[in-house]
Amino acid sequence: MDYTLVAIVVVLVISLIAYLILRNKKDEKRYVDESNKADLKPDKHDKPKA
């Protein structure tokens, strides 16, 4: 097997793993921010009819 091909595959795999890790951290931050906003603003409820 050609070492150039192996090197290209290794670089692509490392790049894919790095991309997935960075994307996961960004998505996690967005999820935490959204859940914190939901905790701060409770839903409005209709007034009960007497």
Residue, then its C-alpha position, 0 to 999 in steps of 0.5 A: m500500500d502506498y504511504t501517501l494514500v495512508a497519510i491522506v486517509v489518516v489526515l482526513v480521519i483526524s480532520l473529521i474527528a476534530y470537526l465533530i468534536l468542535r461541532n458537538k461543543k458548539d451544539e452543547k453550548r447552544y443547548v445549555d443557553e436555550s435551556n437556561k433561557a427556558d428556566l428564566k422565563p416561565d410559560k404564561h398561563d391563561k387566567p382561570k375562569a371563576 
